[in-house]
Amino acid sequence: MKKQSVSTMTSSVQEQPLQKPICYVRRARLPTAYKIFKQKHIKTHPECKPRDCKKMWDFDLSKQEKDKWLETRDEMCGIRKKTKRAKTSWFAFCDENRQKYRAQGLSFQEIAKCLGDEWQKLTIDEKQKYKDKAAHESALLLHETITNDL
């Protein structure tokens, strides 16, 4: 392969025509649960001002009531909840053993490293306990999703 001088390399780059960037169509944002609450509240109470709705949302509504409005928004917009994934045997092991390292005051990275080292030292028979836990949880989640879909 021939070596090019710096001057010829830069000139070949400059000769290439510039390409225009691709413009993407911006999707409309979904309304927030608060916005839906405000619209419905003002329809039912026309004397209420928007700032009063904000105060009511911030201070008067409980977490359960706000969650109800979130569900209403999800139904209106057609948002489906993500299905929960079952834990793997590694995560079952971490959940069981993380507390003893957390009590020592280790950082997140140090805890992960210690757990990884401990996991590597386990025999296949010791890991089987955690694989069984993960399989059990997977079966429970499968059963739960089947019953929810009915």
Secondary structure, DSSP 4 states (H G I P E B T S, - for coil): -----HHHHHHHHHHSPPPPPPPPPPPPPPPPHHHHHHHHHHHH-TT--HHHHHHIIIIIS-HHHHHHHHHHHHHHHTPPPPPPPPPPHHHHHHHHHHHHHHTTT--HHHHHHHHHHHHHHS-HHHHHHHHHHHHHHHHHHHHHHHHHH-
